Amino acid sequence: MRIIKSVAALALLGWSGMAAAHFVWLEPAGDTKVRAYFGEWADDLREKTDGFLGKVVVEPSLNGKKVKPAATGADYYEFDARGETRLGQSVLFKETLLDYSARLGRDDTRAQLPLEFAPTAAGGNTFVLTFEGKPLPKTEVTVFGPPKWMKQFRTDEAGKFTIETPWPGQYVLEAGHTLEQAGQHDGKPYTKKRYVSTLTFERAQ
C-alpha cells in the first residue's frame, strides 16, 4: 500500500525539524477500519487534517488501490481495511525525499514496503528490519508502548531484533534509514532519500 505525492508547499510551512522527527502510523478503528495519523505517538501529538496531516496524507492507496478516506476526523483519516494494512507516502522537502511507511499488524511475515518490520513468526516479538527486501543490519529501532514507555533496540548482522512488551496495549515500532542518492520526484530534483517506517500492534491482556 503506497501513497506517492510531492508537496513542495511544505517548505513554506516551516516544518523543517518536524519533518525529520515526525512519522506516520496506523491504528485500528474497529474490525473494518484503520486510521492514519502523523505526528509523535509518545507525546500524544497528532497533526490536524487541516494542517500538516492534510498536506502529507494525500491520494492514498490501500491494497494497491487508490481510495478516498471513509471518514475524516480532526487529526486522522479513516479508511476501510481489514487485517494487515500497509500505507506509504513520499514527500519532497527541499533537497530531501521523505518516504514514510506505516504498517498495522504483526501476523504477516512478508515485507512489502521499502523499509519495513517483518515478524519472524506471526504474532511474535522478533522482527527483521528490511530495506528493499534485504535485512538492514546495525540499525537503531525505537519501540513505544504503554504507559508511554520507550526503549531503543538495535538490529544484528541479520537485521533481527527482539523486543519487550511488558504491558498489554498498543505498541509502535519506528526506524529510519537514509540513502545519499540523488534523483527526481514529480520532476523535481532531490539529493538524498530519508525513509521512516512504523509498525503498530496490540498486545492482548
ABEGO torsion letter per residue (X at the ends): XBBBBBBAAAAAAGAAAAAAABBBBBBBBEAABBBBBBEBAAAGBBBBAABAAAAABBGBBBGGBBBBBABBBAABBBBBBBEBBBBBBBBBBEABBBBBBBBBEAABABBABABBBBBABBGBABBBBBBGGBBBBGBBBBBBBOBGBBBBBBBBAAGBBBBBBABBEBBBBBBBBBBBBBBBBGGBBBABBBBBBBBBBBBBX
